[in-house]
C-alpha cells in the first residue's frame, strides 16, 4: 500500500466516483488512476468500488471504511507538512480564501492589509463565488478558509466559527418617497420595485417568504450577486435596493439614503470555516483572529480538532458577536 494510492482513492471519492475528473485533479492519466485502485483492491483482497462496465457505480461498505481512513491519513500527512513548514519558516507560505463579493469588497480589505503587514512573505489567493461555489472549492480542498453567510449544511467536514452579525438595509436615491420614513413596513417596501441579491430569494429566511407571511408579493425588478451592481441600478431609478448593511459605504454611497430595516428582516451571521481535523499554521491562526478578534487562539485550535460541528458550537456558546 502506497501513499499515492490513497491519494487516488480519496480523489475518486471526492469527484463523485468520476475517475476522469479525479485524474484531472491529480494531473495524471485516467488509466493510471484505475490501475492503482485495482492494485490496492488486489492487495486488500476486497472491492472498494462496485463497477458497472468501466464506470464505478457505488462504494462498498468495506470500501467506505477504507476511504474514511485514507482521508484521515492524508489529512495527517498534510498536518505533518504544515508542522514542518512552521518549524522551517512560520512566516512564509500561502493562504487561499474563498468568499462572497460582499465580504471581499467591504469586510476583508482592512483585514488583508493588516495581515500583509504582519506576513509580507505569505502569498494570498482570494476567490469569489456563491455559497455553492465556495462549498465546492472547500470540498475539493482547494482553499484554506471559507467565509460565507448561512448554507452551513453545504460544508460537511468543516469547522464553522461565527464572526459577526449583519442586517439587510434598504437603499434609495435622495428624494425617494421612502427616504423620509425611518421605520418602513413591508407593505411600504412592496409598493416599489425591488433590486436585491439573487440568493436572497431562497431558504427559510428568504425575502419571498418574509413578504409572503404578510400576504405580500414583492415586485422584483432585478437580482444580482454584487451589491455594487444593485446600487448602480438603484441610482438609475429602477427600484429600491435591499443589501447587506456592511455593503453601504458612507462616502462612496453619499448620494443614496440608507434605511435601517433590521426590524423587518432576520439577523444573519457570517462565519469562517476550515477543514476539521487539520492543523492550522501560525499565520492562519493569526488571520482568523484578525478577521474575528473575539475568537481566541485556544478556541480556534480546539475548533480545528473538534469531532463535530456540535462540538464547535459548544466552544463558542455564549460568545457575543459584533454587529456590522
N, C-alpha and C positions, 0 to 999 in steps of 0.2 A: 504493500500500500504506500503510495507516494502522495506528497502534499499537493502536487499539481492535479492529481486525480480528484482530490476532494474539492479543489477549486472548480474543476469542470463540473462536478456533480452539483455543487451549490449554484453555479451559474445556470445550469439547465433548469433546476427547480425554480430559480428566481425569474426565469424567462418563460414561465408557463409551459414547460416541457418542450419548448421550441429549440431544437439543437442548433439550427442555423443562427437564430438570434443569440444564443449563448456563445457560439463560435465567434460571431462578430464582436460581441462584448469582450471576449478574451483575446481578440486579434489572432485567431488561429483558424484552422480549417474545420469544417463540419465532420469530415471523415475521421479526423484526428480526435475530436471530442467523443464521437461514437465509439471508436476503438478503445479509448482509455476507460470509458464507463463499462464497456463489455469486459475488459481485463479486470476491472475492480470487482464486477459481479462474479467472474470466474474465481477470483481469489477468495471472495467471501462465501461462495457456494450457494448463493440465492439471488433472485432477481430484485433489483431495486425498482425497476420500472416494468410495467406491463406494456407490451408492444402491439401495435396494430399495423402490420406490414413493416414499413420503415419508420413509422412515426411512434412516438411514445404517447400512450393514451392515459395512463394514470400511474401513481406511485403505489407500490405495495406497502402493506403495514410495516413490514421489516425495513423496507427501503426508506420509509418516512423517519424511522428511528435513526438510520444511518445519516440521512440528510441533516436532521436536527443536530446530531453530534458533530458532523462535518462543519456546519455553520459555526458552532461554538468553538471548535478547534481553530478555524480560520480567524475568528474574532480574537482569540488569544494570541495567535501569531501576529496579528496586527497590533495588539497591545504591546507585545514584546518589542516590535519595531518602533513603536512610539516611545516606549521607555528608553530604548537605545538612543533614539533621536534626541530625547530630552537630556540624557547624560552627555551626549556629544555637544549639543548646542541647543539650549532651551529657547533661544530667541530667534531661531531660524526654522522655516518650514513653509507650509501653505495652509490656507483656510478657505474652504468652499462653503458658501452660504446661498440657500435658495429662499426667496421671499416674494411677497407681492409688490406691485408697483408702489402702493401707498407707503409701505414700510421702507422700501428702498429710497423713495423720493423725500419723505418727510421725517422719518424717525432715525434711520441709520447713518445719515451723513455725519452728524456730530459724534456718534459712537465710533465710526470708522476713522474719523480724523484723530480722535484720542488714541485709538488702537494703533494706528500707523505711527504716531509719535512715540509710542511705547515700544512698538515692534516694527521698525523700518525694514527688517530683513524677512518678514513673513509676507508671502505672496497671497493677496486676497482675490478670490474669484466670486463675483456676485451674479447670481442667476435670478431672473424674474419669471413669474408664472402664476397660474391659478393654483388653488389648493390641490387640485388633482394632479397637475404637472409637478408641483413640489413633492407630493407624496410619491410619485413615480420615481423621481430622482433619488429620494430617500430610500425607497425600497431596493434600488439598484446600487446603493452605497456610492453614489456619485457626489454626494455632499457631506459635509461635516455637521452642519446645522440647518434646520428648517425653521423658518419664522413665519407664522401664519395665525389666522383667527378662525376658531371653530374647526370643523372637519377632523376632530381628533381620531375618529374611527378609521380614518384612512392611513394612520401612521402606526400600524401594528409593529410591535417590537422596538418602539422608540419611547424614551422618557420625555414627557412634555411638562415643562415648567412654566407657570403663569408669570407674565412680565408686567403687564399693565392693562387697565380697562379704558374703554373709549365708548363714545356715543355717536349716533348719527345726528348730524345737524343739517339744516336746510340753508341753502344759499340762494339769494335772489339779487337782481340788479337794484341799484338805488332807484327809488321811485315806484317800485313794485308794490301792489296792494298789500302784500304780506309783510313788507319791510317795517311797518309801524306796529305790527302785532307781536308782543313779547312771548306769548304762550299760545300759539295757534292750535286748533283742534285738527283731528284727522279729516273731518269734513271740510274744513277750510283748505287743507292741503289738496284734497281730492278734487277741489274745484279748479285746479290748474294742471296743465300737462306736467308730467314728472320725468326728470332725467336722473338716472342713478346707475349703480353698478349692475352689471349683468347677473352677478351671482347673488344680488340682493333679493332675488325673487324665488329662491329655493330654500327648503328647510323649514323647520318649525317656527323660526323667528323671522321668516321672510316678510317683506313688505306686503305682499299679496295677502298673506294670512292675517297680518295685523289689521289691514284695512277691512278684510272680509269679516272679521269679528265684530266690526261696527256696521256691517251691512253695506260697505262701500266698495266700489270697483275703481281703482286708480287709473287715470289716463296716462299710460306710459308712452311718452313721446319718443324716447331714445334710451338705450342702455349701452354702457361702455365699461371696460375693465380699468380705465385710467381716470383718476379724479381730475387731472388737468383737462382731459377731453370733456368731461362732464361740465366743468366750469366754463370752458370755451363756448359750449352751446347754450349755457345759461346766459352768457354775455350777449349772445345773438338773439336772445328773447324767445328761444324755443320752449322754455319751461322753467320750472323751479328745480334746483339740484338737491339731491339728498346724498351726502357724502360723509366719510369718517371725519370726526371733529379735528383730528390732527392734520387733515389734508387741506386745511384752510390757513393760509399764511396772512397775518395781519398787514404786512407790507405789500406783498405781491397781489393780494386779493382785496386791496383797499377800495376798489370800485364796486365790490359786492357787499351785501349785507348778510351777516351770519346770524341765524336764528337757532337758539338752543331748543332742540326738540327731544331732550332726554326724558321728558315726561310722557312722550308718546311711544318711544321705541326702547327695547330692552338694551341693557348694557352688554358690551362684547368684551371678551378677554383675548388679548394677543399672547401667544406662548412661544417659547423656543424649544425645539426638540432635537435630540441626538440619539444615536443607536444605543439601546440598552445593553449593558454588559461590556461596553467599550471603555478604554482608558483615555481620559482627556489630558492632553498636554497642557503645560502651564499657561501658554498663551491662549489656549482655548478656554480654559477656566477664567482667565482674565477678561476675555471678550464677553463671556456670559455676564460677568459681574459689571462690566461697563454698560451693557445693554439693560441689565436688571439689577441695579445696585442693592436691592432688598434681599437678593439671594446670596447667602454666604457660601464660601468655598466648601464647607462641610456639607451643606445641603446639596450643592451641585454634584459633588463626588458621590454622595450616597444615592442620589437620583440615578447617576450613571450605572451604579452597581445594583440598582433595585431589580427585584424579580418581576414585578408587575407595575402597571400604571397606578393601581390602587395604592401600592406602597409609596409611590411618588406623591400622590395626592395627600397621603397621610403626613409626609415630610413637610409639606407647605401649608398644612391646615392651620388656620389662624393668622397667617401672614397677610397683612393689609397691603393691597396693591395700589400703586399710584394711578391717578386718572389723567389721561392726556386730552 
